[in-house]
Amino acid sequence: MSRPFISRVVPLKRDLRYDRSTGRAHLPVRVCLRDGTAISTTLDLAPGQVELLYIQLERGIELREDTLRQA
C-alpha cells in the first residue's frame, strides 16, 4: 500500500493561538494530500520557530511588494 504524499500545507483563516506557559504558538493549518484529501491540524511552533517564520514571511511580503511595484 502506498502512502499519500503531502502536496501543500496552507494556513486556515483562523487566529493563531499563543500559549504563555510554554511560549509556543499554534497555527491552524490544512494539510493537502496528493490523493485529493485534506486534514486540518495545528502547526506547533517553538519561540525560535515563530521568530524565523516572522522573518521569512516579512521577506516574502517585501519581495511581493517589490514585484508589484515593478509591474
N, CA, C and O atoms as a Maestro MAE file, in Angstrom:
{
 s_m_m2io_version
 :::
 2.0.0
}

f_m_ct {
 s_m_title
 :::
 protein
 m_atom[284] {
  # First column is atom index #
  i_m_mmod_type
  r_m_x_coord
  r_m_y_coord
  r_m_z_coord
  i_m_residue_number
  s_m_chain_name
  s_m_pdb_residue_name
  s_m_pdb_atom_name
  i_m_atomic_number
  :::
  1 25 0.840 -1.177 0.000 1 A "MET " " N  " 7
  2 3 0.000 0.000 0.000 1 A "MET " " CA " 6
  3 2 0.889 1.246 0.000 1 A "MET " " C  " 6
  4 15 1.788 1.372 0.831 1 A "MET " " O  " 8
  5 25 0.636 2.151 -0.924 2 A "SER " " N  " 7
  6 3 1.443 3.366 -0.963 2 A "SER " " CA " 6
  7 2 0.846 4.419 -0.042 2 A "SER " " C  " 6
  8 15 -0.368 4.492 0.145 2 A "SER " " O  " 8
  9 25 1.707 5.211 0.512 3 A "ARG " " N  " 7
  10 3 1.270 6.281 1.406 3 A "ARG " " CA " 6
  11 2 1.016 7.542 0.598 3 A "ARG " " C  " 6
  12 15 1.758 7.839 -0.338 3 A "ARG " " O  " 8
  13 25 -0.032 8.292 0.952 4 A "PRO " " N  " 7
  14 3 -0.266 9.559 0.250 4 A "PRO " " CA " 6
  15 2 0.806 10.568 0.629 4 A "PRO " " C  " 6
  16 15 1.268 10.603 1.769 4 A "PRO " " O  " 8
  17 25 1.193 11.381 -0.335 5 A "PHE " " N  " 7
  18 3 2.201 12.394 -0.096 5 A "PHE " " CA " 6
  19 2 1.539 13.743 0.096 5 A "PHE " " C  " 6
  20 15 0.466 14.009 -0.446 5 A "PHE " " O  " 8
  21 25 2.187 14.580 0.864 6 A "ILE " " N  " 7
  22 3 1.685 15.936 1.091 6 A "ILE " " CA " 6
  23 2 1.996 16.779 -0.135 6 A "ILE " " C  " 6
  24 15 3.127 16.793 -0.620 6 A "ILE " " O  " 8
  25 25 0.981 17.481 -0.631 7 A "SER " " N  " 7
  26 3 1.213 18.377 -1.762 7 A "SER " " CA " 6
  27 2 1.454 19.803 -1.290 7 A "SER " " C  " 6
  28 15 2.234 20.544 -1.888 7 A "SER " " O  " 8
  29 25 0.766 20.188 -0.193 8 A "ARG " " N  " 7
  30 3 0.979 21.530 0.355 8 A "ARG " " CA " 6
  31 2 0.332 21.622 1.734 8 A "ARG " " C  " 6
  32 15 -0.511 20.805 2.105 8 A "ARG " " O  " 8
  33 25 0.753 22.639 2.479 9 A "VAL " " N  " 7
  34 3 0.166 22.955 3.782 9 A "VAL " " CA " 6
  35 2 -0.232 24.413 3.729 9 A "VAL " " C  " 6
  36 15 0.592 25.272 3.416 9 A "VAL " " O  " 8
  37 25 -1.497 24.705 4.032 10 A "VAL " " N  " 7
  38 3 -1.990 26.082 3.954 10 A "VAL " " CA " 6
  39 2 -2.585 26.496 5.295 10 A "VAL " " C  " 6
  40 15 -3.251 25.701 5.958 10 A "VAL " " O  " 8
  41 25 -2.340 27.751 5.694 11 A "PRO " " N  " 7
  42 3 -2.937 28.219 6.943 11 A "PRO " " CA " 6
  43 2 -4.444 28.369 6.789 11 A "PRO " " C  " 6
  44 15 -4.930 28.777 5.734 11 A "PRO " " O  " 8
  45 25 -5.170 28.042 7.831 12 A "LEU " " N  " 7
  46 3 -6.611 28.235 7.840 12 A "LEU " " CA " 6
  47 2 -6.917 29.676 8.219 12 A "LEU " " C  " 6
  48 15 -6.084 30.350 8.825 12 A "LEU " " O  " 8
  49 25 -8.092 30.146 7.871 13 A "LYS " " N  " 7
  50 3 -8.483 31.519 8.197 13 A "LYS " " CA " 6
  51 2 -9.011 31.565 9.629 13 A "LYS " " C  " 6
  52 15 -10.174 31.880 9.882 13 A "LYS " " O  " 8
  53 25 -8.120 31.244 10.540 14 A "ARG " " N  " 7
  54 3 -8.422 31.272 11.970 14 A "ARG " " CA " 6
  55 2 -7.219 31.855 12.692 14 A "ARG " " C  " 6
  56 15 -6.094 31.793 12.196 14 A "ARG " " O  " 8
  57 25 -7.460 32.413 13.847 15 A "ASP " " N  " 7
  58 3 -6.387 33.054 14.600 15 A "ASP " " CA " 6
  59 2 -5.397 32.049 15.158 15 A "ASP " " C  " 6
  60 15 -5.761 30.951 15.581 15 A "ASP " " O  " 8
  61 25 -4.150 32.448 15.149 16 A "LEU " " N  " 7
  62 3 -3.083 31.712 15.804 16 A "LEU " " CA " 6
  63 2 -3.320 31.807 17.316 16 A "LEU " " C  " 6
  64 15 -3.762 32.842 17.815 16 A "LEU " " O  " 8
  65 25 -3.031 30.744 18.026 17 A "ARG " " N  " 7
  66 3 -3.137 30.759 19.483 17 A "ARG " " CA " 6
  67 2 -1.738 30.782 20.084 17 A "ARG " " C  " 6
  68 15 -0.817 30.157 19.557 17 A "ARG " " O  " 8
  69 25 -1.587 31.495 21.174 18 A "TYR " " N  " 7
  70 3 -0.304 31.586 21.850 18 A "TYR " " CA " 6
  71 2 -0.441 31.035 23.260 18 A "TYR " " C  " 6
  72 15 -1.351 31.417 23.996 18 A "TYR " " O  " 8
  73 25 0.460 30.140 23.636 19 A "ASP " " N  " 7
  74 3 0.455 29.534 24.968 19 A "ASP " " CA " 6
  75 2 1.538 30.214 25.809 19 A "ASP " " C  " 6
  76 15 2.730 29.964 25.628 19 A "ASP " " O  " 8
  77 25 1.112 31.061 26.712 20 A "ARG " " N  " 7
  78 3 2.068 31.813 27.548 20 A "ARG " " CA " 6
  79 2 2.945 30.910 28.393 20 A "ARG " " C  " 6
  80 15 4.111 31.225 28.632 20 A "ARG " " O  " 8
  81 25 2.408 29.809 28.842 21 A "SER " " N  " 7
  82 3 3.169 28.939 29.746 21 A "SER " " CA " 6
  83 2 4.344 28.259 29.046 21 A "SER " " C  " 6
  84 15 5.357 27.967 29.682 21 A "SER " " O  " 8
  85 25 4.218 28.005 27.749 22 A "THR " " N  " 7
  86 3 5.298 27.325 27.017 22 A "THR " " CA " 6
  87 2 5.999 28.237 26.021 22 A "THR " " C  " 6
  88 15 7.091 27.918 25.549 22 A "THR " " O  " 8
  89 25 5.375 29.379 25.695 23 A "GLY " " N  " 7
  90 3 5.946 30.271 24.691 23 A "GLY " " CA " 6
  91 2 5.719 29.776 23.271 23 A "GLY " " C  " 6
  92 15 6.287 30.321 22.323 23 A "GLY " " O  " 8
  93 25 4.896 28.751 23.119 24 A "ARG " " N  " 7
  94 3 4.651 28.167 21.800 24 A "ARG " " CA " 6
  95 2 3.435 28.803 21.144 24 A "ARG " " C  " 6
  96 15 2.488 29.209 21.817 24 A "ARG " " O  " 8
  97 25 3.479 28.882 19.828 25 A "ALA " " N  " 7
  98 3 2.348 29.365 19.039 25 A "ALA " " CA " 6
  99 2 1.745 28.172 18.310 25 A "ALA " " C  " 6
  100 15 2.454 27.244 17.919 25 A "ALA " " O  " 8
  101 25 0.428 28.206 18.131 26 A "HIS " " N  " 7
  102 3 -0.290 27.104 17.486 26 A "HIS " " CA " 6
  103 2 -1.087 27.683 16.322 26 A "HIS " " C  " 6
  104 15 -2.054 28.417 16.522 26 A "HIS " " O  " 8
  105 25 -0.671 27.344 15.104 27 A "LEU " " N  " 7
  106 3 -1.272 27.878 13.897 27 A "LEU " " CA " 6
  107 2 -2.151 26.810 13.238 27 A "LEU " " C  " 6
  108 15 -1.639 25.767 12.833 27 A "LEU " " O  " 8
  109 25 -3.455 27.045 13.122 28 A "PRO " " N  " 7
  110 3 -4.318 26.082 12.439 28 A "PRO " " CA " 6
  111 2 -3.963 26.014 10.945 28 A "PRO " " C  " 6
  112 15 -3.852 27.044 10.280 28 A "PRO " " O  " 8
  113 25 -3.788 24.808 10.434 29 A "VAL " " N  " 7
  114 3 -3.420 24.601 9.031 29 A "VAL " " CA " 6
  115 2 -4.226 23.463 8.429 29 A "VAL " " C  " 6
  116 15 -4.826 22.657 9.140 29 A "VAL " " O  " 8
  117 25 -4.226 23.414 7.104 30 A "ARG " " N  " 7
  118 3 -4.810 22.293 6.369 30 A "ARG " " CA " 6
  119 2 -3.681 21.633 5.588 30 A "ARG " " C  " 6
  120 15 -2.974 22.288 4.822 30 A "ARG " " O  " 8
  121 25 -3.523 20.340 5.790 31 A "VAL " " N  " 7
  122 3 -2.522 19.551 5.076 31 A "VAL " " CA " 6
  123 2 -3.233 18.885 3.901 31 A "VAL " " C  " 6
  124 15 -4.107 18.041 4.097 31 A "VAL " " O  " 8
  125 25 -2.859 19.262 2.687 32 A "CYS " " N  " 7
  126 3 -3.480 18.722 1.471 32 A "CYS " " CA " 6
  127 2 -2.602 17.609 0.911 32 A "CYS " " C  " 6
  128 15 -1.397 17.779 0.722 32 A "CYS " " O  " 8
  129 25 -3.224 16.485 0.654 33 A "LEU " " N  " 7
  130 3 -2.500 15.324 0.145 33 A "LEU " " CA " 6
  131 2 -2.697 15.184 -1.357 33 A "LEU " " C  " 6
  132 15 -3.663 15.701 -1.920 33 A "LEU " " O  " 8
  133 25 -1.779 14.487 -1.993 34 A "ARG " " N  " 7
  134 3 -1.838 14.313 -3.449 34 A "ARG " " CA " 6
  135 2 -3.062 13.537 -3.916 34 A "ARG " " C  " 6
  136 15 -3.481 13.667 -5.066 34 A "ARG " " O  " 8
  137 25 -3.628 12.743 -3.039 35 A "ASP " " N  " 7
  138 3 -4.802 11.973 -3.445 35 A "ASP " " CA " 6
  139 2 -6.097 12.788 -3.371 35 A "ASP " " C  " 6
  140 15 -7.182 12.256 -3.605 35 A "ASP " " O  " 8
  141 25 -5.980 14.093 -3.044 36 A "GLY " " N  " 7
  142 3 -7.134 14.972 -3.008 36 A "GLY " " CA " 6
  143 2 -7.763 15.141 -1.634 36 A "GLY " " C  " 6
  144 15 -8.642 15.985 -1.458 36 A "GLY " " O  " 8
  145 25 -7.333 14.363 -0.669 37 A "THR " " N  " 7
  146 3 -7.869 14.514 0.677 37 A "THR " " CA " 6
  147 2 -7.106 15.610 1.417 37 A "THR " " C  " 6
  148 15 -6.015 16.014 1.014 37 A "THR " " O  " 8
  149 25 -7.703 16.076 2.500 38 A "ALA " " N  " 7
  150 3 -7.078 17.119 3.306 38 A "ALA " " CA " 6
  151 2 -7.366 16.860 4.773 38 A "ALA " " C  " 6
  152 15 -8.405 16.303 5.128 38 A "ALA " " O  " 8
  153 25 -6.446 17.264 5.608 39 A "ILE " " N  " 7
  154 3 -6.560 17.075 7.046 39 A "ILE " " CA " 6
  155 2 -6.305 18.414 7.721 39 A "ILE " " C  " 6
  156 15 -5.307 19.076 7.437 39 A "ILE " " O  " 8
  157 25 -7.196 18.811 8.608 40 A "SER " " N  " 7
  158 3 -6.971 20.012 9.404 40 A "SER " " CA " 6
  159 2 -6.209 19.625 10.662 40 A "SER " " C  " 6
  160 15 -6.538 18.641 11.326 40 A "SER " " O  " 8
  161 25 -5.188 20.410 10.980 41 A "THR " " N  " 7
  162 3 -4.378 20.140 12.164 41 A "THR " " CA " 6
  163 2 -3.773 21.454 12.639 41 A "THR " " C  " 6
  164 15 -4.170 22.528 12.186 41 A "THR " " O  " 8
  165 25 -2.837 21.369 13.529 42 A "THR " " N  " 7
  166 3 -2.194 22.560 14.074 42 A "THR " " CA " 6
  167 2 -0.688 22.457 13.896 42 A "THR " " C  " 6
  168 15 -0.083 21.428 14.197 42 A "THR " " O  " 8
  169 25 -0.095 23.528 13.407 43 A "LEU " " N  " 7
  170 3 1.362 23.631 13.322 43 A "LEU " " CA " 6
  171 2 1.823 24.261 14.624 43 A "LEU " " C  " 6
  172 15 1.527 25.425 14.894 43 A "LEU " " O  " 8
  173 25 2.542 23.502 15.428 44 A "ASP " " N  " 7
  174 3 3.018 23.982 16.716 44 A "ASP " " CA " 6
  175 2 4.438 24.505 16.562 44 A "ASP " " C  " 6
  176 15 5.324 23.799 16.081 44 A "ASP " " O  " 8
  177 25 4.643 25.747 16.977 45 A "LEU " " N  " 7
  178 3 5.916 26.421 16.770 45 A "LEU " " CA " 6
  179 2 6.553 26.824 18.094 45 A "LEU " " C  " 6
  180 15 5.910 27.444 18.941 45 A "LEU " " O  " 8
  181 25 7.825 26.464 18.265 46 A "ALA " " N  " 7
  182 3 8.594 26.903 19.422 46 A "ALA " " CA " 6
  183 2 8.943 28.382 19.239 46 A "ALA " " C  " 6
  184 15 8.863 28.888 18.120 46 A "ALA " " O  " 8
  185 25 9.323 29.082 20.298 47 A "PRO " " N  " 7
  186 3 9.611 30.511 20.179 47 A "PRO " " CA " 6
  187 2 10.592 30.857 19.054 47 A "PRO " " C  " 6
  188 15 10.355 31.815 18.319 47 A "PRO " " O  " 8
  189 25 11.657 30.125 18.906 48 A "GLY " " N  " 7
  190 3 12.623 30.389 17.839 48 A "GLY " " CA " 6
  191 2 12.031 30.173 16.456 48 A "GLY " " C  " 6
  192 15 12.378 30.887 15.514 48 A "GLY " " O  " 8
  193 25 11.154 29.211 16.326 49 A "GLN " " N  " 7
  194 3 10.498 28.953 15.052 49 A "GLN " " CA " 6
  195 2 9.526 30.068 14.696 49 A "GLN " " C  " 6
  196 15 9.370 30.406 13.523 49 A "GLN " " O  " 8
  197 25 8.871 30.641 15.701 50 A "VAL " " N  " 7
  198 3 7.965 31.771 15.465 50 A "VAL " " CA " 6
  199 2 8.763 32.943 14.907 50 A "VAL " " C  " 6
  200 15 8.338 33.579 13.943 50 A "VAL " " O  " 8
  201 25 9.904 33.229 15.500 51 A "GLU " " N  " 7
  202 3 10.756 34.325 15.040 51 A "GLU " " CA " 6
  203 2 11.229 34.083 13.609 51 A "GLU " " C  " 6
  204 15 11.201 34.993 12.781 51 A "GLU " " O  " 8
  205 25 11.660 32.867 13.321 52 A "LEU " " N  " 7
  206 3 12.124 32.533 11.979 52 A "LEU " " CA " 6
  207 2 11.001 32.677 10.959 52 A "LEU " " C  " 6
  208 15 11.214 33.228 9.879 52 A "LEU " " O  " 8
  209 25 9.822 32.194 11.286 53 A "LEU " " N  " 7
  210 3 8.680 32.305 10.385 53 A "LEU " " CA " 6
  211 2 8.332 33.775 10.142 53 A "LEU " " C  " 6
  212 15 8.006 34.159 9.018 53 A "LEU " " O  " 8
  213 25 8.400 34.583 11.178 54 A "TYR " " N  " 7
  214 3 8.135 36.019 11.046 54 A "TYR " " CA " 6
  215 2 9.112 36.644 10.038 54 A "TYR " " C  " 6
  216 15 8.702 37.385 9.145 54 A "TYR " " O  " 8
  217 25 10.384 36.343 10.189 55 A "ILE " " N  " 7
  218 3 11.410 36.889 9.288 55 A "ILE " " CA " 6
  219 2 11.168 36.431 7.857 55 A "ILE " " C  " 6
  220 15 11.258 37.231 6.926 55 A "ILE " " O  " 8
  221 25 10.862 35.153 7.676 56 A "GLN " " N  " 7
  222 3 10.644 34.611 6.339 56 A "GLN " " CA " 6
  223 2 9.404 35.215 5.683 56 A "GLN " " C  " 6
  224 15 9.431 35.546 4.497 56 A "GLN " " O  " 8
  225 25 8.320 35.362 6.441 57 A "LEU " " N  " 7
  226 3 7.100 35.948 5.886 57 A "LEU " " CA " 6
  227 2 7.291 37.427 5.568 57 A "LEU " " C  " 6
  228 15 6.807 37.914 4.547 57 A "LEU " " O  " 8
  229 25 7.988 38.129 6.434 58 A "GLU " " N  " 7
  230 3 8.260 39.545 6.187 58 A "GLU " " CA " 6
  231 2 9.053 39.708 4.889 58 A "GLU " " C  " 6
  232 15 8.774 40.603 4.092 58 A "GLU " " O  " 8
  233 25 10.032 38.844 4.688 59 A "ARG " " N  " 7
  234 3 10.838 38.891 3.456 59 A "ARG " " CA " 6
  235 2 9.974 38.556 2.243 59 A "ARG " " C  " 6
  236 15 10.106 39.200 1.202 59 A "ARG " " O  " 8
  237 25 9.102 37.573 2.354 60 A "GLY " " N  " 7
  238 3 8.208 37.222 1.255 60 A "GLY " " CA " 6
  239 2 7.281 38.364 0.886 60 A "GLY " " C  " 6
  240 15 7.026 38.600 -0.295 60 A "GLY " " O  " 8
  241 25 6.776 39.072 1.879 61 A "ILE " " N  " 7
  242 3 5.906 40.224 1.627 61 A "ILE " " CA " 6
  243 2 6.684 41.330 0.921 61 A "ILE " " C  " 6
  244 15 6.170 41.951 -0.009 61 A "ILE " " O  " 8
  245 25 7.914 41.580 1.354 62 A "GLU " " N  " 7
  246 3 8.755 42.592 0.700 62 A "GLU " " CA " 6
  247 2 9.014 42.243 -0.762 62 A "GLU " " C  " 6
  248 15 8.932 43.111 -1.632 62 A "GLU " " O  " 8
  249 25 9.328 40.975 -1.037 63 A "LEU " " N  " 7
  250 3 9.586 40.543 -2.415 63 A "LEU " " CA " 6
  251 2 8.344 40.707 -3.278 63 A "LEU " " C  " 6
  252 15 8.436 41.130 -4.430 63 A "LEU " " O  " 8
  253 25 7.188 40.376 -2.725 64 A "ARG " " N  " 7
  254 3 5.929 40.531 -3.473 64 A "ARG " " CA " 6
  255 2 5.664 41.998 -3.770 64 A "ARG " " C  " 6
  256 15 5.287 42.344 -4.889 64 A "ARG " " O  " 8
  257 25 5.855 42.861 -2.784 65 A "GLU " " N  " 7
  258 3 5.632 44.298 -2.990 65 A "GLU " " CA " 6
  259 2 6.592 44.862 -4.038 65 A "GLU " " C  " 6
  260 15 6.200 45.681 -4.869 65 A "GLU " " O  " 8
  261 25 7.844 44.423 -3.993 66 A "ASP " " N  " 7
  262 3 8.835 44.863 -4.994 66 A "ASP " " CA " 6
  263 2 8.389 44.459 -6.403 66 A "ASP " " C  " 6
  264 15 8.478 45.248 -7.344 66 A "ASP " " O  " 8
  265 25 7.911 43.228 -6.531 67 A "THR " " N  " 7
  266 3 7.457 42.724 -7.827 67 A "THR " " CA " 6
  267 2 6.252 43.517 -8.322 67 A "THR " " C  " 6
  268 15 6.176 43.862 -9.502 67 A "THR " " O  " 8
  269 25 5.316 43.805 -7.431 68 A "LEU " " N  " 7
  270 3 4.119 44.560 -7.838 68 A "LEU " " CA " 6
  271 2 4.466 45.982 -8.232 68 A "LEU " " C  " 6
  272 15 3.840 46.534 -9.137 68 A "LEU " " O  " 8
  273 25 5.440 46.588 -7.584 69 A "ARG " " N  " 7
  274 3 5.859 47.943 -7.947 69 A "ARG " " CA " 6
  275 2 6.513 47.981 -9.326 69 A "ARG " " C  " 6
  276 15 6.389 48.971 -10.047 69 A "ARG " " O  " 8
  277 25 7.201 46.913 -9.691 70 A "GLN " " N  " 7
  278 3 7.913 46.852 -10.978 70 A "GLN " " CA " 6
  279 2 6.959 46.567 -12.136 70 A "GLN " " C  " 6
  280 15 7.296 46.823 -13.292 70 A "GLN " " O  " 8
  281 25 5.792 46.049 -11.841 71 A "ALA " " N  " 7
  282 3 4.837 45.673 -12.902 71 A "ALA " " CA " 6
  283 2 4.186 46.885 -13.542 71 A "ALA " " C  " 6
  284 15 3.363 46.739 -14.446 71 A "ALA " " O  " 8
  :::
 }
 m_bond[283] {
  # First column is bond index #
  i_m_from
  i_m_to
  i_m_order
  :::
  1 1 2 1
  2 2 3 1
  3 3 4 2
  4 3 5 1
  5 5 6 1
  6 6 7 1
  7 7 8 2
  8 7 9 1
  9 9 10 1
  10 10 11 1
  11 11 12 2
  12 11 13 1
  13 13 14 1
  14 14 15 1
  15 15 16 2
  16 15 17 1
  17 17 18 1
  18 18 19 1
  19 19 20 2
  20 19 21 1
  21 21 22 1
  22 22 23 1
  23 23 24 2
  24 23 25 1
  25 25 26 1
  26 26 27 1
  27 27 28 2
  28 27 29 1
  29 29 30 1
  30 30 31 1
  31 31 32 2
  32 31 33 1
  33 33 34 1
  34 34 35 1
  35 35 36 2
  36 35 37 1
  37 37 38 1
  38 38 39 1
  39 39 40 2
  40 39 41 1
  41 41 42 1
  42 42 43 1
  43 43 44 2
  44 43 45 1
  45 45 46 1
  46 46 47 1
  47 47 48 2
  48 47 49 1
  49 49 50 1
  50 50 51 1
  51 51 52 2
  52 51 53 1
  53 53 54 1
  54 54 55 1
  55 55 56 2
  56 55 57 1
  57 57 58 1
  58 58 59 1
  59 59 60 2
  60 59 61 1
  61 61 62 1
  62 62 63 1
  63 63 64 2
  64 63 65 1
  65 65 66 1
  66 66 67 1
  67 67 68 2
  68 67 69 1
  69 69 70 1
  70 70 71 1
  71 71 72 2
  72 71 73 1
  73 73 74 1
  74 74 75 1
  75 75 76 2
  76 75 77 1
  77 77 78 1
  78 78 79 1
  79 79 80 2
  80 79 81 1
  81 81 82 1
  82 82 83 1
  83 83 84 2
  84 83 85 1
  85 85 86 1
  86 86 87 1
  87 87 88 2
  88 87 89 1
  89 89 90 1
  90 90 91 1
  91 91 92 2
  92 91 93 1
  93 93 94 1
  94 94 95 1
  95 95 96 2
  96 95 97 1
  97 97 98 1
  98 98 99 1
  99 99 100 2
  100 99 101 1
  101 101 102 1
  102 102 103 1
  103 103 104 2
  104 103 105 1
  105 105 106 1
  106 106 107 1
  107 107 108 2
  108 107 109 1
  109 109 110 1
  110 110 111 1
  111 111 112 2
  112 111 113 1
  113 113 114 1
  114 114 115 1
  115 115 116 2
  116 115 117 1
  117 117 118 1
  118 118 119 1
  119 119 120 2
  120 119 121 1
  121 121 122 1
  122 122 123 1
  123 123 124 2
  124 123 125 1
  125 125 126 1
  126 126 127 1
  127 127 128 2
  128 127 129 1
  129 129 130 1
  130 130 131 1
  131 131 132 2
  132 131 133 1
  133 133 134 1
  134 134 135 1
  135 135 136 2
  136 135 137 1
  137 137 138 1
  138 138 139 1
  139 139 140 2
  140 139 141 1
  141 141 142 1
  142 142 143 1
  143 143 144 2
  144 143 145 1
  145 145 146 1
  146 146 147 1
  147 147 148 2
  148 147 149 1
  149 149 150 1
  150 150 151 1
  151 151 152 2
  152 151 153 1
  153 153 154 1
  154 154 155 1
  155 155 156 2
  156 155 157 1
  157 157 158 1
  158 158 159 1
  159 159 160 2
  160 159 161 1
  161 161 162 1
  162 162 163 1
  163 163 164 2
  164 163 165 1
  165 165 166 1
  166 166 167 1
  167 167 168 2
  168 167 169 1
  169 169 170 1
  170 170 171 1
  171 171 172 2
  172 171 173 1
  173 173 174 1
  174 174 175 1
  175 175 176 2
  176 175 177 1
  177 177 178 1
  178 178 179 1
  179 179 180 2
  180 179 181 1
  181 181 182 1
  182 182 183 1
  183 183 184 2
  184 183 185 1
  185 185 186 1
  186 186 187 1
  187 187 188 2
  188 187 189 1
  189 189 190 1
  190 190 191 1
  191 191 192 2
  192 191 193 1
  193 193 194 1
  194 194 195 1
  195 195 196 2
  196 195 197 1
  197 197 198 1
  198 198 199 1
  199 199 200 2
  200 199 201 1
  201 201 202 1
  202 202 203 1
  203 203 204 2
  204 203 205 1
  205 205 206 1
  206 206 207 1
  207 207 208 2
  208 207 209 1
  209 209 210 1
  210 210 211 1
  211 211 212 2
  212 211 213 1
  213 213 214 1
  214 214 215 1
  215 215 216 2
  216 215 217 1
  217 217 218 1
  218 218 219 1
  219 219 220 2
  220 219 221 1
  221 221 222 1
  222 222 223 1
  223 223 224 2
  224 223 225 1
  225 225 226 1
  226 226 227 1
  227 227 228 2
  228 227 229 1
  229 229 230 1
  230 230 231 1
  231 231 232 2
  232 231 233 1
  233 233 234 1
  234 234 235 1
  235 235 236 2
  236 235 237 1
  237 237 238 1
  238 238 239 1
  239 239 240 2
  240 239 241 1
  241 241 242 1
  242 242 243 1
  243 243 244 2
  244 243 245 1
  245 245 246 1
  246 246 247 1
  247 247 248 2
  248 247 249 1
  249 249 250 1
  250 250 251 1
  251 251 252 2
  252 251 253 1
  253 253 254 1
  254 254 255 1
  255 255 256 2
  256 255 257 1
  257 257 258 1
  258 258 259 1
  259 259 260 2
  260 259 261 1
  261 261 262 1
  262 262 263 1
  263 263 264 2
  264 263 265 1
  265 265 266 1
  266 266 267 1
  267 267 268 2
  268 267 269 1
  269 269 270 1
  270 270 271 1
  271 271 272 2
  272 271 273 1
  273 273 274 1
  274 274 275 1
  275 275 276 2
  276 275 277 1
  277 277 278 1
  278 278 279 1
  279 279 280 2
  280 279 281 1
  281 281 282 1
  282 282 283 1
  283 283 284 2
  :::
 }
}
